Amino acid sequence: MKIIFPTEPIISADIPSDYPIPPIGEEFYIRFETFIKEPEDLNKVKDLLEKDDLTVEKVEDNKIYLYQGQKADLQGTIESDEYMPSIVQYWQKHPETKPDGL
C-alpha cells in the first residue's frame, strides 16, 4: 500500500498493507518519519503538517491519496467511530507507526 502526499513533485511512501485506512475525509494518522526515508521529502511533509492536517481524499489501486486540510464534502461519517479503536489496536502491536503526541 502506498500513501500519496499533496506535494509537487509528488511524494509517496510505502506502508504496511494491513494498516487501517481511515474513512474518506478523515485525518490520516501515522508516524510519517517511519516510512518517509528521504530527509528532504520528510521535511516537505512536515511543512504540510505544520499548516494543516492531512486527510484521506480517495483510495484507489492500493494508493491512499491525501489532501491538506478538510473538504466540506468529505467530512467523516459513522465509520470514524469504528476506525479509531482499530488504529489504536494496530499501534499497540506496531508502536513504530504511532504518531508522536497521540
mmCIF file of the C-alpha atoms, coordinates in Angstrom:
data_MODEL
# 
_entry.id   MODEL 
# 
loop_
_atom_site.group_PDB 
_atom_site.id 
_atom_site.type_symbol 
_atom_site.label_atom_id 
_atom_site.label_alt_id 
_atom_site.label_comp_id 
_atom_site.label_asym_id 
_atom_site.label_entity_id 
_atom_site.label_seq_id 
_atom_site.pdbx_PDB_ins_code 
_atom_site.Cartn_x 
_atom_site.Cartn_y 
_atom_site.Cartn_z 
_atom_site.occupancy 
_atom_site.B_iso_or_equiv 
_atom_site.pdbx_formal_charge 
_atom_site.auth_seq_id 
_atom_site.auth_comp_id 
_atom_site.auth_asym_id 
_atom_site.auth_atom_id 
_atom_site.pdbx_PDB_model_num 
ATOM 1   C CA . MET A 1 1   ? 0.000   0.000  0.000  1.00 0.00 ? 1   MET A CA 1 
ATOM 2   C CA . LYS A 1 2   ? 1.219   3.500  -0.770 1.00 0.00 ? 2   LYS A CA 1 
ATOM 3   C CA . ILE A 1 3   ? 0.320   6.931  0.594  1.00 0.00 ? 3   ILE A CA 1 
ATOM 4   C CA . ILE A 1 4   ? 0.434   9.828  -1.858 1.00 0.00 ? 4   ILE A CA 1 
ATOM 5   C CA . PHE A 1 5   ? 1.126   13.282 -0.459 1.00 0.00 ? 5   PHE A CA 1 
ATOM 6   C CA . PRO A 1 6   ? -0.211  16.548 -1.957 1.00 0.00 ? 6   PRO A CA 1 
ATOM 7   C CA . THR A 1 7   ? 3.221   17.856 -2.908 1.00 0.00 ? 7   THR A CA 1 
ATOM 8   C CA . GLU A 1 8   ? 4.875   18.994 -6.123 1.00 0.00 ? 8   GLU A CA 1 
ATOM 9   C CA . PRO A 1 9   ? 6.600   16.862 -7.186 1.00 0.00 ? 9   PRO A CA 1 
ATOM 10  C CA . ILE A 1 10  ? 4.518   14.087 -5.642 1.00 0.00 ? 10  ILE A CA 1 
ATOM 11  C CA . ILE A 1 11  ? 5.979   12.336 -2.604 1.00 0.00 ? 11  ILE A CA 1 
ATOM 12  C CA . SER A 1 12  ? 4.836   8.811  -1.814 1.00 0.00 ? 12  SER A CA 1 
ATOM 13  C CA . ALA A 1 13  ? 5.663   6.255  0.846  1.00 0.00 ? 13  ALA A CA 1 
ATOM 14  C CA . ASP A 1 14  ? 5.001   2.552  1.213  1.00 0.00 ? 14  ASP A CA 1 
ATOM 15  C CA . ILE A 1 15  ? 3.100   1.499  4.314  1.00 0.00 ? 15  ILE A CA 1 
ATOM 16  C CA . PRO A 1 16  ? 2.084   -1.955 5.590  1.00 0.00 ? 16  PRO A CA 1 
ATOM 17  C CA . SER A 1 17  ? -0.811  -3.444 3.643  1.00 0.00 ? 17  SER A CA 1 
ATOM 18  C CA . ASP A 1 18  ? -2.667  -4.196 6.896  1.00 0.00 ? 18  ASP A CA 1 
ATOM 19  C CA . TYR A 1 19  ? -2.506  -0.595 8.172  1.00 0.00 ? 19  TYR A CA 1 
ATOM 20  C CA . PRO A 1 20  ? -6.036  0.632  8.993  1.00 0.00 ? 20  PRO A CA 1 
ATOM 21  C CA . ILE A 1 21  ? -7.197  3.255  6.497  1.00 0.00 ? 21  ILE A CA 1 
ATOM 22  C CA . PRO A 1 22  ? -9.456  5.999  7.829  1.00 0.00 ? 22  PRO A CA 1 
ATOM 23  C CA . PRO A 1 23  ? -12.728 6.803  6.079  1.00 0.00 ? 23  PRO A CA 1 
ATOM 24  C CA . ILE A 1 24  ? -12.700 9.354  3.253  1.00 0.00 ? 24  ILE A CA 1 
ATOM 25  C CA . GLY A 1 25  ? -12.494 12.855 4.711  1.00 0.00 ? 25  GLY A CA 1 
ATOM 26  C CA . GLU A 1 26  ? -10.839 11.786 7.963  1.00 0.00 ? 26  GLU A CA 1 
ATOM 27  C CA . GLU A 1 27  ? -7.353  12.668 9.148  1.00 0.00 ? 27  GLU A CA 1 
ATOM 28  C CA . PHE A 1 28  ? -4.679  10.102 8.311  1.00 0.00 ? 28  PHE A CA 1 
ATOM 29  C CA . TYR A 1 29  ? -2.781  9.191  11.477 1.00 0.00 ? 29  TYR A CA 1 
ATOM 30  C CA . ILE A 1 30  ? 0.603   7.536  11.049 1.00 0.00 ? 30  ILE A CA 1 
ATOM 31  C CA . ARG A 1 31  ? 4.175   8.171  12.098 1.00 0.00 ? 31  ARG A CA 1 
ATOM 32  C CA . PHE A 1 32  ? 5.362   9.560  8.776  1.00 0.00 ? 32  PHE A CA 1 
ATOM 33  C CA . GLU A 1 33  ? 9.000   9.504  9.942  1.00 0.00 ? 33  GLU A CA 1 
ATOM 34  C CA . THR A 1 34  ? 8.909   5.703  9.948  1.00 0.00 ? 34  THR A CA 1 
ATOM 35  C CA . PHE A 1 35  ? 8.027   5.472  6.261  1.00 0.00 ? 35  PHE A CA 1 
ATOM 36  C CA . ILE A 1 36  ? 9.494   8.525  4.507  1.00 0.00 ? 36  ILE A CA 1 
ATOM 37  C CA . LYS A 1 37  ? 13.181  7.771  4.142  1.00 0.00 ? 37  LYS A CA 1 
ATOM 38  C CA . GLU A 1 38  ? 14.479  10.834 2.286  1.00 0.00 ? 38  GLU A CA 1 
ATOM 39  C CA . PRO A 1 39  ? 15.134  13.747 4.681  1.00 0.00 ? 39  PRO A CA 1 
ATOM 40  C CA . GLU A 1 40  ? 14.138  16.326 2.046  1.00 0.00 ? 40  GLU A CA 1 
ATOM 41  C CA . ASP A 1 41  ? 10.802  14.546 1.446  1.00 0.00 ? 41  ASP A CA 1 
ATOM 42  C CA . LEU A 1 42  ? 10.160  14.258 5.171  1.00 0.00 ? 42  LEU A CA 1 
ATOM 43  C CA . ASN A 1 43  ? 10.787  17.989 5.617  1.00 0.00 ? 43  ASN A CA 1 
ATOM 44  C CA . LYS A 1 44  ? 8.256   18.787 2.874  1.00 0.00 ? 44  LYS A CA 1 
ATOM 45  C CA . VAL A 1 45  ? 5.650   16.586 4.548  1.00 0.00 ? 45  VAL A CA 1 
ATOM 46  C CA . LYS A 1 46  ? 6.379   18.122 7.956  1.00 0.00 ? 46  LYS A CA 1 
ATOM 47  C CA . ASP A 1 47  ? 5.890   21.579 6.397  1.00 0.00 ? 47  ASP A CA 1 
ATOM 48  C CA . LEU A 1 48  ? 2.449   20.449 5.199  1.00 0.00 ? 48  LEU A CA 1 
ATOM 49  C CA . LEU A 1 49  ? 1.581   19.136 8.661  1.00 0.00 ? 49  LEU A CA 1 
ATOM 50  C CA . GLU A 1 50  ? 2.582   22.411 10.329 1.00 0.00 ? 50  GLU A CA 1 
ATOM 51  C CA . LYS A 1 51  ? -0.067  24.200 8.262  1.00 0.00 ? 51  LYS A CA 1 
ATOM 52  C CA . ASP A 1 52  ? -2.890  21.669 8.454  1.00 0.00 ? 52  ASP A CA 1 
ATOM 53  C CA . ASP A 1 53  ? -3.817  18.012 8.898  1.00 0.00 ? 53  ASP A CA 1 
ATOM 54  C CA . LEU A 1 54  ? -3.572  15.511 6.067  1.00 0.00 ? 54  LEU A CA 1 
ATOM 55  C CA . THR A 1 55  ? -6.874  13.816 5.340  1.00 0.00 ? 55  THR A CA 1 
ATOM 56  C CA . VAL A 1 56  ? -7.904  10.979 3.049  1.00 0.00 ? 56  VAL A CA 1 
ATOM 57  C CA . GLU A 1 57  ? -9.233  12.246 -0.257 1.00 0.00 ? 57  GLU A CA 1 
ATOM 58  C CA . LYS A 1 58  ? -9.594  8.918  -2.061 1.00 0.00 ? 58  LYS A CA 1 
ATOM 59  C CA . VAL A 1 59  ? -8.325  5.355  -2.134 1.00 0.00 ? 59  VAL A CA 1 
ATOM 60  C CA . GLU A 1 60  ? -7.768  3.524  -5.397 1.00 0.00 ? 60  GLU A CA 1 
ATOM 61  C CA . ASP A 1 61  ? -5.423  0.842  -6.703 1.00 0.00 ? 61  ASP A CA 1 
ATOM 62  C CA . ASN A 1 62  ? -3.767  0.364  -3.282 1.00 0.00 ? 62  ASN A CA 1 
ATOM 63  C CA . LYS A 1 63  ? -2.945  4.080  -3.140 1.00 0.00 ? 63  LYS A CA 1 
ATOM 64  C CA . ILE A 1 64  ? -4.210  6.422  -0.445 1.00 0.00 ? 64  ILE A CA 1 
ATOM 65  C CA . TYR A 1 65  ? -4.363  9.990  -1.732 1.00 0.00 ? 65  TYR A CA 1 
ATOM 66  C CA . LEU A 1 66  ? -4.048  12.611 0.982  1.00 0.00 ? 66  LEU A CA 1 
ATOM 67  C CA . TYR A 1 67  ? -5.342  16.157 0.958  1.00 0.00 ? 67  TYR A CA 1 
ATOM 68  C CA . GLN A 1 68  ? -4.216  19.090 3.066  1.00 0.00 ? 68  GLN A CA 1 
ATOM 69  C CA . GLY A 1 69  ? -6.998  20.258 5.384  1.00 0.00 ? 69  GLY A CA 1 
ATOM 70  C CA . GLN A 1 70  ? -10.586 19.105 5.025  1.00 0.00 ? 70  GLN A CA 1 
ATOM 71  C CA . LYS A 1 71  ? -13.022 19.433 2.160  1.00 0.00 ? 71  LYS A CA 1 
ATOM 72  C CA . ALA A 1 72  ? -16.564 20.303 3.169  1.00 0.00 ? 72  ALA A CA 1 
ATOM 73  C CA . ASP A 1 73  ? -17.983 17.476 1.061  1.00 0.00 ? 73  ASP A CA 1 
ATOM 74  C CA . LEU A 1 74  ? -15.603 14.886 2.540  1.00 0.00 ? 74  LEU A CA 1 
ATOM 75  C CA . GLN A 1 75  ? -16.462 15.111 6.228  1.00 0.00 ? 75  GLN A CA 1 
ATOM 76  C CA . GLY A 1 76  ? -16.266 11.962 8.331  1.00 0.00 ? 76  GLY A CA 1 
ATOM 77  C CA . THR A 1 77  ? -19.082 9.503  8.857  1.00 0.00 ? 77  THR A CA 1 
ATOM 78  C CA . ILE A 1 78  ? -20.098 6.946  11.464 1.00 0.00 ? 78  ILE A CA 1 
ATOM 79  C CA . GLU A 1 79  ? -17.213 4.835  10.140 1.00 0.00 ? 79  GLU A CA 1 
ATOM 80  C CA . SER A 1 80  ? -14.922 7.187  12.063 1.00 0.00 ? 80  SER A CA 1 
ATOM 81  C CA . ASP A 1 81  ? -16.122 5.725  15.359 1.00 0.00 ? 81  ASP A CA 1 
ATOM 82  C CA . GLU A 1 82  ? -15.163 2.258  14.136 1.00 0.00 ? 82  GLU A CA 1 
ATOM 83  C CA . TYR A 1 83  ? -11.804 3.376  12.775 1.00 0.00 ? 83  TYR A CA 1 
ATOM 84  C CA . MET A 1 84  ? -10.254 4.790  15.959 1.00 0.00 ? 84  MET A CA 1 
ATOM 85  C CA . PRO A 1 85  ? -10.385 1.560  18.006 1.00 0.00 ? 85  PRO A CA 1 
ATOM 86  C CA . SER A 1 86  ? -8.818  -0.388 15.108 1.00 0.00 ? 86  SER A CA 1 
ATOM 87  C CA . ILE A 1 87  ? -5.964  2.104  14.686 1.00 0.00 ? 87  ILE A CA 1 
ATOM 88  C CA . VAL A 1 88  ? -5.271  2.147  18.442 1.00 0.00 ? 88  VAL A CA 1 
ATOM 89  C CA . GLN A 1 89  ? -5.051  -1.670 18.441 1.00 0.00 ? 89  GLN A CA 1 
ATOM 90  C CA . TYR A 1 90  ? -2.686  -1.534 15.470 1.00 0.00 ? 90  TYR A CA 1 
ATOM 91  C CA . TRP A 1 91  ? -0.453  0.990  17.271 1.00 0.00 ? 91  TRP A CA 1 
ATOM 92  C CA . GLN A 1 92  ? -0.277  -1.301 20.304 1.00 0.00 ? 92  GLN A CA 1 
ATOM 93  C CA . LYS A 1 93  ? 1.103   -4.075 18.093 1.00 0.00 ? 93  LYS A CA 1 
ATOM 94  C CA . HIS A 1 94  ? 3.244   -1.746 15.927 1.00 0.00 ? 94  HIS A CA 1 
ATOM 95  C CA . PRO A 1 95  ? 4.320   1.230  18.082 1.00 0.00 ? 95  PRO A CA 1 
ATOM 96  C CA . GLU A 1 96  ? 6.720   2.458  15.389 1.00 0.00 ? 96  GLU A CA 1 
ATOM 97  C CA . THR A 1 97  ? 3.655   3.544  13.352 1.00 0.00 ? 97  THR A CA 1 
ATOM 98  C CA . LYS A 1 98  ? 2.041   5.654  16.093 1.00 0.00 ? 98  LYS A CA 1 
ATOM 99  C CA . PRO A 1 99  ? 2.464   9.416  15.608 1.00 0.00 ? 99  PRO A CA 1 
ATOM 100 C CA . ASP A 1 100 ? 4.149   11.367 18.383 1.00 0.00 ? 100 ASP A CA 1 
ATOM 101 C CA . GLY A 1 101 ? 1.700   13.029 20.730 1.00 0.00 ? 101 GLY A CA 1 
ATOM 102 C CA . LEU A 1 102 ? -1.156  10.550 20.321 1.00 0.00 ? 102 LEU A CA 1 
# 
